[in-house]
Amino acid sequence: RARYILVTHMPEVGIQTTNHTCNAVLSGYSALGMGTEAEQLLLEIETLLSQSSSRPSALDTACYNSVLHGYSRDKTGIKSAERLFRAMKEQTPLHEGIHSTKILPPVPDMITYA
């Protein structure tokens, strides 16, 4: 339901998706240990916010840290967390969206390294 509100309902009523609204939903997924779902939502929002064929992330490091936290709560999520962290650290594209957008994740901060 949170995904629906963020991705569908808010834009329909003219409410802009921001880092804060996105991170609130991602934090909820993370608290439940839903790292995979959090990353899918993050990439979906990044794709929806994309404007060009190659660009930096529209979302900040806090959103990505929430996804990493979600992965860290699940033993099977370690490889996914390492993949996401490596992409942030090495600045390699994460995903090619529906518009062939290459999204470069934000540079990791001190919280990411923790």
RARA-V543742 format. One record per backbone hydrogen bond with DSSP energy under -0.5 kcal/mol. NH is the residue of the N-H (numbers start at 0). CO is the residue of the C=O. If there is no record, write none. Layout:
<<NH;CO> <NH;CO>>
This chain:
<<4;0> <5;1> <6;2> <7;3> <8;3> <9;4> <11;7> <12;8> <13;10> <14;9> <15;13> <21;17> <22;18> <23;19> <24;20> <25;21> <26;22> <27;23> <28;24> <29;25> <30;26> <31;27> <32;29> <33;28> <34;32> <34;69> <37;33> <38;34> <39;35> <40;36> <41;37> <42;38> <43;39> <44;40> <45;41> <46;42> <47;43> <48;44> <49;45> <49;46> <54;101> <56;103> <62;59> <63;59> <64;60> <65;61> <66;62> <67;63> <68;64> <69;65> <70;66> <71;67> <72;68> <73;70> <76;73> <77;74> <80;76> <81;77> <82;78> <83;79> <84;80> <85;81> <86;82> <87;83> <88;84> <89;85> <90;86> <91;86> <93;102> <96;94> <96;100> <99;96> <101;52> <102;94> <102;100> <103;54> <103;101> <104;91> <104;102> <112;108> <113;109>>
